[in-house]
Amino acid sequence: MRSISVLVISMLLAGIAAAQNNQPRLNVPTLSPITEITQEAALTEVKLVYSRPSAKGRTIFGGLVPFGEIWRTGANASTKLTFKEDVKVAGNPLPAGTYALYTIPGEHEWTMIIHKNLGLRSLAGDVYKQADDVFRFTAKPASTGKFVETFTIQFANLKSDAVDVVLSWENTMVGFTIEFDVASQVDKQIAELLKDEAAANPFSYFLAAEYYFHNDLDQEQAVEWITKGLEKSPKNPRFGLLHAKILHKQGKTAEALKVIAEANAWARESNNANYTEQTQLFWDSIK
């Protein structure tokens, strides 16, 4: 009899719980909304997931977020960075994967922490284990120049082989650099794509020359590649413009003027208004 009573009570409680779960619930704005950003960088991408609390009139650093204490760097859960390939963070090698970003804010210096445990929502008590840190490094805070109401992490200063991560809140900003091993990856591609000159795509020669030009690598090699590109794609004004830019970078202004004049003529001949304008502008800038 007792067993039946317990069963009946359990069923009633389950029914009440189910009814409550099916009842409409008030939908209100999230206090610290989650943001997910995927940034193309180098030859890969970096993903950032974090929650964004707002100041709401509170003193943040040295107040809500004490100096000298570990902070989950956001709200609700740990901030996470995902890398699809091995990178360097502030000069420290880091294998591909997902990591938590914790910080210890300071008035004059922050400690930034790359951490392996992704499951921590709160750092209260002794749940955080320093043994799970991948590494730590320091960063110097600076003034934002204007008040930042909502905690913001963004990717900035994008380069072909690096990107900065910048944290901003209240009047403080602090950041660090992620570096990618692009040069070796590009050189491997170039070696593979251009090993058979007869079969090589002329645009591969153009892109190889352009990469070396913009990244201050071997400019003589860049000239060789763009010349071969022009052999495969004659009278190409885009290729001619790059050729002239490389020559000018080498200090060969007379040669650059001759090449850009040819490229301008090719653009006019093919009624290519875009490269007619671009070649003319470059011509005017160096003559």
C-alpha positions in Angstrom: 0.0 0.0 0.0 2.9 2.4 0.9 4.6 1.6 -2.4 1.4 2.5 -4.3 1.1 5.8 -2.4 4.7 6.8 -3.1 4.1 5.9 -6.8 1.0 8.0 -7.0 2.7 11.0 -5.3 5.7 10.7 -7.7 3.4 10.6 -10.7 1.5 13.7 -9.4 4.8 15.6 -8.8 6.0 14.6 -12.3 2.7 15.8 -13.8 2.9 19.2 -12.0 6.5 19.6 -13.2 5.6 18.8 -16.7 2.7 21.2 -16.6 5.0 24.0 -15.3 7.5 23.3 -18.0 4.8 23.6 -20.7 3.5 26.9 -19.3 4.5 30.1 -21.2 7.5 31.8 -19.7 8.3 35.5 -19.8 10.9 36.4 -22.4 13.3 39.1 -21.3 16.6 40.5 -22.6 19.7 38.7 -21.6 21.7 40.7 -19.1 25.1 39.6 -20.6 24.4 38.5 -24.2 26.7 35.8 -25.7 28.7 36.9 -28.8 30.4 34.6 -31.2 32.8 36.0 -33.8 34.7 34.1 -36.5 37.5 36.0 -38.0 39.4 35.0 -41.1 43.1 35.5 -40.4 46.1 34.4 -42.4 45.2 31.1 -44.1 42.8 30.0 -41.4 40.2 31.5 -39.0 39.9 32.1 -35.3 36.6 31.8 -33.3 35.8 33.8 -30.2 32.9 33.1 -27.9 32.2 35.3 -24.8 29.5 37.0 -22.8 29.2 40.8 -22.7 28.2 42.4 -19.3 27.6 46.2 -19.2 28.9 48.7 -16.7 25.5 50.2 -15.6 27.1 53.0 -13.6 29.4 50.7 -11.7 33.2 51.0 -11.2 34.6 48.1 -13.2 38.3 47.6 -12.8 39.3 47.9 -9.2 35.6 47.6 -8.3 33.3 45.0 -9.8 36.5 43.3 -11.2 39.1 43.6 -8.5 42.7 44.1 -9.2 45.0 41.2 -8.5 42.2 38.5 -8.7 41.5 36.0 -11.5 38.6 37.0 -13.7 36.7 34.8 -16.2 37.0 37.8 -18.6 33.3 38.2 -19.3 30.2 36.8 -17.7 28.2 33.6 -17.4 31.0 31.3 -18.6 34.6 31.4 -19.6 35.6 33.3 -22.7 36.9 30.8 -25.4 39.2 31.0 -28.3 39.4 28.3 -31.0 42.3 27.9 -33.4 42.2 25.5 -36.4 45.9 25.4 -36.7 49.0 25.8 -34.4 49.6 29.5 -33.6 51.7 31.7 -31.3 50.0 33.8 -28.7 52.1 36.7 -27.4 55.1 34.7 -28.8 54.1 31.5 -27.0 53.5 28.3 -29.2 50.0 27.0 -28.9 48.6 23.8 -30.6 45.4 24.0 -32.5 42.3 23.6 -30.2 39.9 25.5 -28.0 41.1 27.3 -24.9 39.6 29.4 -22.1 40.9 32.9 -21.7 41.2 34.2 -18.1 42.9 37.3 -16.9 44.2 38.9 -13.7 43.6 42.7 -14.2 46.1 45.0 -12.6 46.3 48.8 -12.5 49.6 48.8 -14.4 49.9 45.2 -15.8 47.5 42.4 -16.6 48.3 38.7 -16.5 46.7 36.9 -19.4 46.0 33.1 -19.0 45.5 30.5 -21.7 43.7 27.6 -19.9 42.7 24.1 -20.8 39.6 23.5 -18.7 36.6 24.8 -20.7 33.9 23.7 -18.2 34.2 26.3 -15.6 31.4 28.8 -15.4 32.3 30.4 -12.1 35.8 30.7 -10.6 34.5 30.9 -7.0 36.0 28.5 -4.5 38.9 26.3 -5.6 37.5 25.0 -8.9 40.2 26.8 -10.9 43.5 24.9 -11.0 46.6 26.7 -12.1 48.0 23.3 -13.2 45.5 23.5 -16.1 47.0 26.7 -17.5 48.8 26.2 -20.8 50.8 29.4 -20.2 50.6 32.9 -18.8 51.9 36.2 -20.1 51.6 39.8 -19.2 50.2 42.8 -21.1 50.1 46.5 -20.5 46.7 48.2 -20.2 46.0 51.5 -21.9 43.3 54.1 -21.9 40.4 53.6 -24.4 40.1 57.3 -24.9 36.4 57.1 -24.4 34.0 55.2 -22.1 33.1 51.7 -23.2 29.8 50.7 -21.6 29.7 47.1 -22.7 32.6 44.7 -22.3 34.0 44.2 -25.8 36.6 41.8 -27.3 37.5 42.3 -30.9 40.0 41.3 -33.5 42.1 44.2 -34.7 45.2 45.1 -36.7 44.8 42.3 -39.2 48.0 41.4 -41.1 48.8 38.6 -43.5 50.4 36.6 -40.6 49.0 38.1 -37.4 45.9 39.6 -35.7 45.5 41.3 -32.3 42.9 40.5 -29.7 41.8 43.6 -27.9 39.7 43.7 -24.7 37.9 47.0 -23.8 35.7 48.0 -21.0 35.1 51.2 -19.0 38.2 53.3 -19.7 40.7 50.4 -20.1 41.9 48.4 -23.0 44.4 45.6 -23.2 45.5 43.3 -26.0 47.8 40.6 -27.3 48.9 39.3 -30.7 48.2 35.9 -32.4 50.7 34.9 -35.0 50.4 32.4 -37.8 53.0 30.4 -39.7 51.9 31.7 -43.1 55.3 32.0 -44.9 56.1 28.3 -44.9 52.5 27.4 -45.9 52.6 29.8 -48.9 56.0 28.7 -50.0 54.9 25.1 -50.0 51.9 26.0 -52.2 54.1 28.0 -54.5 56.6 25.2 -54.9 53.8 22.8 -55.7 51.7 25.0 -58.0 54.7 26.3 -60.0 56.8 23.2 -60.3 55.4 22.5 -63.8 55.7 25.9 -65.6 53.8 24.6 -68.6 50.8 23.6 -66.6 50.9 26.5 -64.0 48.1 28.9 -63.9 49.2 32.5 -64.7 47.3 33.8 -61.7 49.4 31.6 -59.4 52.4 33.5 -60.7 50.6 36.8 -60.0 49.6 35.8 -56.5 53.1 34.5 -55.6 54.6 37.8 -56.8 52.0 39.8 -55.0 52.5 38.0 -51.7 56.3 38.5 -51.9 55.8 42.2 -52.8 53.4 43.0 -50.0 55.4 41.1 -47.4 58.8 42.6 -48.2 60.3 39.2 -49.3 62.7 38.6 -52.2 61.7 41.2 -54.8 63.9 39.7 -57.5 61.9 36.5 -57.2 58.7 38.5 -57.3 59.9 40.1 -60.6 60.7 36.6 -62.0 57.2 35.3 -61.1 55.3 38.3 -62.5 57.3 38.2 -65.7 56.4 34.6 -66.2 52.8 35.5 -65.4 52.8 38.1 -68.1 54.2 35.5 -70.6 51.2 33.3 -69.9 48.8 36.2 -69.8 50.1 38.8 -72.2 49.0 42.5 -72.1 47.3 41.9 -68.7 47.1 45.4 -67.1 46.7 44.0 -63.6 49.8 42.0 -64.0 51.6 45.0 -65.5 50.6 47.3 -62.6 52.1 44.8 -60.1 55.3 44.5 -62.2 55.7 48.3 -62.1 55.1 48.4 -58.3 57.7 45.8 -57.7 60.3 47.6 -59.9 59.5 50.9 -58.1 60.0 49.2 -54.7 63.4 48.1 -55.9 64.3 51.7 -56.8 64.2 51.0 -60.5 62.0 54.0 -61.3 62.9 54.3 -65.0 62.0 50.7 -65.6 58.8 51.1 -63.6 57.7 54.0 -65.7 58.2 52.1 -68.9 56.2 49.1 -67.6 53.3 51.2 -66.2 53.0 53.0 -69.5 52.7 49.7 -71.2 50.1 48.5 -68.6 48.1 51.7 -69.1 48.1 51.2 -72.9 46.9 47.6 -72.4 44.1 48.8 -70.2 43.0 51.4 -72.7 43.2 48.9 -75.5 40.9 46.5 -73.7 38.6 49.3 -72.5 39.3 48.3 -68.9 38.3 51.5 -67.1 39.3 50.2 -63.7 43.0 49.5 -64.6 43.1 52.5 -66.9 42.5 54.6 -63.8 44.8 52.6 -61.5 47.7 52.5 -63.9 47.4 56.2 -64.6 47.3 57.0 -60.9 50.4 55.0 -60.2 52.2 56.5 -63.2 51.4 60.0 -62.0 52.6 59.1 -58.5 56.1 58.0 -59.5 56.9 60.1 -62.6 
